[in-house]
């Protein structure tokens, strides 16, 4: 019975997707006022370093272009990470129009469900409550004027991902994965979802690509090697960069001082900035 229900559900979902592509019936996308470009940082699987990547990319973008106005939206309702990584904790104030004012640190405007609940609170919510929270984050935040809004997506390809992808105009998505085969399987599913909702995949970031022993200097490919490179070739998209497995990345995020900011001359920080440069070039090319 469960198998038959799952099969029927898949048939309905696939039929809806195909119908949308054939007849142009995808929901109309409403822009977020004041926001020029929206970039989704996504992964099919949790634990691949997506939020860490989103934070460091947002910081790196501000360092690349001093005049660039950048926002960071934490769309992971169940496991918000941005408050900790950006060293922000208090509740947002409201405008006269009852919209939330983003919290700001390091020159980046931030919004997260983590600002609205206690840090230790478990988000034991059903789907409708999650969708309501996502709508609040999308439509009830006063971002002001932003050149780029970086969205830290929740892992997977479920309701939340589809809601965000179908309701706002997105300039492109960036997939984060490790070289491990299991992670690559889910990254491929993520790419397929974005294809179904007509969002271009700007490229893939291979996170935790290699571990360099601090004692002997030997490189260890703990999660395999070049998996994301092979996937990028398969999908016809770019490998935006390789980020190593390095304890300093974890330490800096735990301290609320992302590596792209706290150690800007480090090779890893420069990697994030190079990735950011590639992303900006791709979205600006679409404008011309």
HELIX and SHEET records of a PDB file:
HELIX    1   1 UNK A    2  UNK A   23  1                                  22    
HELIX    2   2 UNK A   50  UNK A   64  1                                  15    
HELIX    3   3 UNK A   82  UNK A   85  1                                   4    
HELIX    4   4 UNK A  113  UNK A  115  5                                   3    
HELIX    5   5 UNK A  127  UNK A  139  1                                  13    
HELIX    6   6 UNK A  159  UNK A  167  1                                   9    
HELIX    7   7 UNK A  181  UNK A  196  1                                  16    
HELIX    8   8 UNK A  227  UNK A  235  1                                   9    
HELIX    9   9 UNK A  247  UNK A  254  1                                   8    
HELIX   10  10 UNK A  259  UNK A  262  1                                   4    
HELIX   11  11 UNK A  267  UNK A  287  1                                  21    
SHEET    1   A 8 UNK A 103  UNK A 105  0                                        
SHEET    2   A 8 UNK A 108  UNK A 112 -1                                        
SHEET    3   A 8 UNK A  70  UNK A  74  1                                        
SHEET    4   A 8 UNK A 146  UNK A 152  1                                        
SHEET    5   A 8 UNK A  35  UNK A  42  1                                        
SHEET    6   A 8 UNK A 172  UNK A 177  1                                        
SHEET    7   A 8 UNK A 201  UNK A 207  1                                        
SHEET    8   A 8 UNK A 239  UNK A 243  1                                        
SHEET    1   B 2 UNK A 100  UNK A 101  0                                        
SHEET    2   B 2 UNK A 141  UNK A 142  1                                        
SHEET    1   C 2 UNK A 211  UNK A 212  0                                        
SHEET    2   C 2 UNK A 219  UNK A 220 -1                                        
END                                                                             
